[in-house]
Amino acid sequence: MRRTLLVLVSLLLSLSCTQQKPAHVVIVTIDGFPAAMIDDPKAPIPTLRELAKQGVVAQGMHVIDPAITWPNHTTLVTGVRADKHSVLFNGVLVRSGPDKPVKIDPARDQADLVQAPTLFDLLHRAGLRTSAINWPCTRNAPGLDDNFPDVPDQIAHMSPWLRRDLVAASVLTEPTDPAFKRLSSAAHDQVWTAAACRSIREHRPNLLLFHLLVVDGLHHNYGAGSSAGYAGLALADNSVREVLQSLEAAGIREQTTVFVVADHGFASADKQLFPNILLRKAGLLTAGPTTVVKAKAMAISEGGSALVYLTDRSNAVADRAKLVEIFKGQEGIDKIVEPAGFPAMGIPLPDSNAQAPDLILSAADGYAFSNTATGEDFVSPIVMGRHNVGYHGYLAAKPSMDALFIASGRGVRSGARVGFMQNVNVAPTAAWLLGQKMEGTDGKLIREILKDRPGD
């Protein structure tokens, strides 16, 4: 009897120790990875394909409007759309007053940018360790224990221990922002990968957010499906492999769920559209040699869309109607969205949010917007080598904007292919995997990818 009790106690202690092993979630974003490229036989991505084979791969992941980097990275960690988190650009829109041009300022803290609770804030309050490498909208984020933020001055704002470690390992030979900016985009990805791997090995964070960027730049310059784009995919695939190896070396691979996703897809264009030229010709904008110097109305390009702002909104309804007349019927504009259409897109309304535009212009296939305000022609051909040929920022409903989604590891089904995901669902699912619950999100738990599917 005594021996039986000892065996039972031993089994219970063993089970208790197993259950108490801390869980980990890694979310890797490969910026600008279109959903369809996971099935492209030319794409050199053996690590990603093996992850998909071991776990779940989706036909694609629907992103939010605007289909650009910072808004969608913010949705991935808040589970809400832009009308709630308020990020519409890769930075903050700054209004300087009537007749003065608006501008985008990326050098801002999380508190200036994000107006919704984040996954890492929730986990930090619960006593879990959080890490973010090159993740947007995280400068001076109090909920991050390890941080290398995606901002212009990221070296100055990164965690001091990480800066020291990267210098000691000769990953950063000169730890200053001017020196870092001189590196190539491929070298940046290598530095961020080394930082992510060190965070894993040194601190075993419960949540690691890791953003790779070289694919996006090459897809802009040369287009998705180009030789350069494939080279970028190979580099990103290798970065994911290094992260997985670090999880193994840290002894936490079996306790880790890995998501590899993207923030948007990509499309090609062969013509540029210049809405600010039309505004200048209408007497609503004055352009200097390189910048807009005066504006009653001004367009900010997001690539496949343009957000148009009135700088004095005291007569917004009538002035907006004039803007619609200026843009209506113009070549390359397939849709003009007024504020009545914003809620369906998850865009905030201009009467309640200073970041919100007064109009959204949508580019037709083969066209993309530019901020240029000089010149005479509204439409101009794109020339490779002089202009980008790849763009995102089109309306998120367009299939070309669908993004990659792979989930693998702890708690995830094996060898499954599912339909379309929603990126608002990633944060609440990651929270659940870490024993937490996010309240007030637009998303929900992705039950179809999980081994043990909780009830409603």
Residue pairs with C-beta under 8 A, 6 or more apart in sequence:
21 255
22 128
22 204
22 206
22 252
22 255
23 206
23 255
23 256
23 257
23 410
23 433
23 434
23 435
24 204
24 205
24 206
24 207
24 208
24 247
24 252
24 255
24 256
24 257
24 410
24 434
25 206
25 207
25 208
25 256
25 257
25 258
25 259
25 430
25 433
25 434
26 200
26 207
26 208
26 210
26 243
26 247
26 256
26 257
26 258
26 259
27 76
27 77
27 207
27 208
27 209
27 210
27 259
27 261
27 426
27 430
28 210
28 211
28 212
28 239
28 240
28 243
28 258
28 259
28 260
28 261
29 73
29 76
29 209
29 210
29 211
29 212
29 261
29 262
29 263
30 212
30 215
30 233
30 236
30 240
30 260
30 261
30 262
30 404
31 69
31 211
31 212
31 213
31 215
31 216
31 262
31 263
32 215
32 216
32 219
32 220
32 224
32 262
32 263
32 264
32 265
32 266
32 390
32 392
33 215
33 233
33 236
33 262
33 265
33 403
33 404
34 224
34 262
34 265
34 266
34 400
34 402
34 403
34 404
35 58
35 59
35 60
35 61
35 262
35 265
35 402
35 403
35 404
35 405
36 60
36 265
36 402
37 43
37 224
37 225
37 233
37 404
38 45
38 48
38 49
38 52
38 57
38 404
38 406
40 225
42 225
42 230
43 230
43 233
44 230
44 233
44 234
44 237
45 233
45 234
45 236
45 237
46 237
47 237
47 238
47 240
47 241
47 244
48 237
48 240
48 260
48 404
48 406
51 240
51 244
51 258
51 260
51 406
51 408
52 406
52 408
53 415
54 408
54 409
54 414
54 415
55 258
55 406
55 407
55 408
55 409
55 412
55 413
55 414
55 415
55 416
55 449
56 406
56 407
56 408
56 412
56 413
56 416
56 417
56 418
56 449
57 405
57 406
57 416
57 417
57 418
58 405
58 406
58 417
58 418
58 419
58 420
58 421
59 417
59 418
59 419
59 420
60 399
60 402
60 403
60 404
60 405
60 420
60 421
61 261
61 262
61 402
61 403
61 404
61 405
61 420
61 421
61 422
61 423
62 396
62 402
62 403
62 420
62 421
62 422
62 423
63 72
63 75
63 263
63 264
63 265
63 396
63 401
63 402
63 403
63 423
64 71
64 72
64 75
64 81
64 82
64 346
64 396
64 423
64 424
65 71
65 81
65 82
65 305
65 345
65 346
65 347
65 395
65 396
66 82
66 88
66 89
66 302
66 305
66 307
66 347
66 393
66 396
67 264
67 265
67 302
67 304
67 305
67 392
67 393
67 394
67 395
67 396
67 401
68 89
68 90
68 263
68 264
68 302
68 303
68 392
68 393
69 90
69 136
69 216
69 263
69 264
70 87
70 89
70 90
70 91
70 113
70 136
70 137
70 150
71 82
71 85
71 87
71 88
71 89
72 263
72 264
72 403
72 423
73 135
73 136
73 137
73 150
73 211
73 263
74 82
74 85
74 87
74 113
74 114
74 116
74 136
74 137
75 81
75 82
75 85
75 423
75 424
75 427
76 261
76 263
76 423
76 426
76 427
77 118
77 119
77 120
77 135
77 209
77 427
78 84
78 85
78 114
78 116
78 117
78 118
78 119
78 427
78 441
79 119
79 424
79 425
79 426
79 427
79 428
79 438
79 441
79 442
79 443
80 116
80 424
80 440
80 441
80 442
80 443
81 346
81 424
81 442
82 88
82 346
82 347
82 348
83 342
83 343
83 346
83 347
83 348
83 349
83 353
84 115
84 116
84 442
85 114
85 115
85 116
86 113
86 114
86 115
86 116
86 348
86 353
86 355
87 113
87 114
87 137
87 355
88 307
88 347
88 348
88 355
88 356
88 357
89 104
89 300
89 302
89 355
90 104
90 106
90 136
91 104
91 105
91 106
91 107
91 108
91 113
92 104
92 105
92 106
92 108
92 112
92 113
92 355
93 102
93 103
93 104
93 300
93 309
93 354
93 355
94 102
94 103
94 104
94 105
95 102
95 309
95 311
95 354
96 102
96 103
96 311
97 311
98 296
98 311
98 312
99 294
99 295
99 296
99 311
99 312
100 294
100 295
100 311
101 285
101 291
101 292
101 293
101 294
101 295
101 298
101 311
102 295
102 298
102 300
102 309
102 311
104 300
106 151
106 152
107 139
107 151
107 152
107 153
108 139
108 151
109 139
109 140
109 141
110 118
110 137
110 138
110 139
110 140
110 141
110 142
111 140
113 137
114 137
117 438
117 439
117 440
118 141
118 143
118 427
119 207
119 427
119 430
119 431
119 438
120 130
120 132
120 141
120 143
120 144
120 207
120 209
121 141
121 142
121 143
122 143
122 431
122 436
122 438
123 130
123 143
123 206
123 207
123 431
123 434
123 436
124 130
124 142
124 143
124 144
124 145
125 143
126 435
126 436
128 206
128 207
128 434
128 436
129 145
129 146
129 203
129 204
129 205
129 206
129 207
130 143
130 144
130 145
130 146
130 205
130 206
130 207
130 209
131 144
131 145
131 146
131 147
131 196
131 199
131 203
131 205
131 207
131 208
131 209
132 138
132 141
132 144
132 146
132 147
132 148
132 149
132 208
132 209
132 210
133 146
133 148
133 192
133 195
133 196
133 199
133 208
133 209
133 210
133 211
134 148
134 149
134 150
134 154
134 188
134 192
134 195
134 210
134 211
134 212
134 213
135 149
135 150
135 209
135 210
135 211
136 149
136 150
136 211
137 150
138 144
138 147
138 149
138 150
138 209
139 149
139 151
139 154
139 157
140 149
140 157
141 147
141 149
145 159
145 203
145 205
146 159
146 161
146 162
146 199
146 203
146 205
147 157
147 158
147 159
147 162
148 154
148 158
148 159
148 162
148 192
148 195
149 157
149 158
150 211
151 157
152 177
153 177
154 177
154 180
155 163
155 172
155 175
155 176
155 177
155 179
155 180
156 177
158 195
161 202
162 195
162 198
162 199
163 172
163 175
165 198
165 202
166 172
166 175
166 191
166 194
166 195
166 198
167 173
167 175
169 194
169 198
171 190
171 191
171 194
171 195
172 179
172 180
172 191
173 179
174 180
180 188
180 191
183 191
185 213
185 214
185 217
185 218
186 214
186 232
186 235
188 213
188 214
189 212
189 213
189 214
189 235
189 236
189 239
190 239
192 210
192 211
192 212
192 213
192 239
193 210
193 212
193 239
193 242
193 243
196 208
196 210
196 239
196 243
196 246
197 242
197 243
197 245
197 246
199 205
199 208
200 208
200 243
200 246
200 247
200 250
200 252
201 246
201 249
201 250
204 250
204 252
206 434
207 430
207 434
210 243
212 236
212 239
214 232
214 235
214 236
215 229
215 232
215 233
215 235
215 236
217 232
218 226
218 228
218 229
218 231
218 232
219 226
219 229
219 232
219 266
219 390
220 388
220 389
220 390
220 391
221 228
221 388
221 389
221 390
222 228
222 229
222 384
222 389
222 390
223 229
223 266
223 268
223 389
223 390
224 265
224 266
224 268
224 390
229 390
240 260
243 258
244 253
244 258
247 253
247 256
247 258
253 409
254 409
254 410
255 410
256 409
256 410
257 407
257 408
257 409
257 410
257 411
257 412
257 430
257 433
258 406
258 407
258 408
258 409
259 405
259 406
259 407
259 426
259 430
260 404
260 405
260 406
260 408
261 403
261 404
261 405
261 406
261 423
261 426
262 403
262 404
262 405
263 403
264 392
264 393
264 396
264 401
264 403
265 392
265 399
265 400
265 401
265 402
265 403
266 390
266 391
266 392
266 400
267 304
267 365
267 390
267 391
267 392
267 394
267 398
267 400
267 401
268 366
268 389
268 390
268 391
269 304
269 363
269 366
269 367
269 368
269 382
269 389
269 390
269 391
270 366
270 381
270 382
270 389
271 332
271 366
271 367
271 368
271 379
271 380
271 381
271 382
272 367
272 368
272 369
272 370
272 372
272 379
272 380
272 381
272 382
272 387
273 306
273 330
273 331
273 332
273 333
273 363
273 367
273 368
273 369
273 370
273 378
273 379
274 369
274 370
274 372
274 373
274 375
274 377
274 378
274 379
274 380
275 299
275 301
275 306
275 308
275 327
275 361
275 369
275 378
276 285
276 287
276 292
276 298
276 299
276 371
276 372
276 373
277 372
277 373
277 374
277 375
277 376
277 377
277 378
278 326
278 327
278 330
278 378
279 285
279 295
279 297
279 298
279 299
279 326
279 373
280 286
280 287
280 373
282 322
282 326
284 295
284 296
284 297
285 292
285 294
285 295
285 296
285 297
285 298
285 373
286 292
286 293
286 294
286 295
287 293
287 373
287 374
289 374
292 298
292 373
295 311
296 310
296 311
296 312
296 319
297 308
297 309
297 310
297 311
297 319
297 323
297 358
298 308
298 309
298 311
299 306
299 307
299 308
299 309
299 361
299 369
299 371
300 306
300 307
300 308
300 309
300 357
300 371
301 368
301 369
301 370
301 371
301 393
302 369
302 393
303 363
303 368
303 369
303 391
303 392
303 393
303 394
304 362
304 363
304 368
304 369
304 391
304 392
304 393
304 394
304 395
304 398
304 401
305 360
305 361
305 362
305 363
305 369
305 393
305 394
305 395
306 360
306 361
306 363
306 369
307 357
307 359
307 360
307 361
308 323
308 327
308 357
308 358
308 359
308 360
308 361
309 357
309 358
310 316
310 319
310 320
310 323
310 358
312 319
313 319
313 350
313 358
316 350
316 351
316 358
319 358
320 338
320 339
320 358
320 359
323 358
323 359
324 336
324 338
324 359
327 333
327 336
327 359
327 361
328 336
330 378
331 367
331 378
331 379
332 363
332 364
332 366
332 367
332 379
333 361
333 362
333 363
333 364
333 367
334 362
334 363
334 364
334 365
335 361
335 362
335 395
336 359
336 360
336 361
336 362
337 345
337 359
337 360
337 361
337 362
338 359
339 349
339 350
339 351
339 356
339 358
341 360
342 348
342 349
342 356
342 360
343 349
345 360
345 395
345 396
346 442
347 356
347 357
347 360
348 355
348 356
349 356
350 356
350 357
350 358
361 369
362 394
362 395
363 369
363 394
367 379
368 382
368 388
368 391
382 388
382 389
392 401
394 400
394 401
395 401
402 420
403 423
405 421
407 446
407 449
410 433
411 433
411 450
411 451
411 452
412 449
412 450
412 451
413 449
413 450
413 451
416 449
418 448
418 449
421 446
422 443
423 443
424 441
424 442
424 443
425 443
425 444
425 445
425 446
426 443
426 446
427 438
427 441
427 443
428 437
428 438
428 441
428 443
428 444
428 445
429 443
429 445
429 446
429 449
431 437
431 438
432 445
432 454
445 454
447 453
447 454
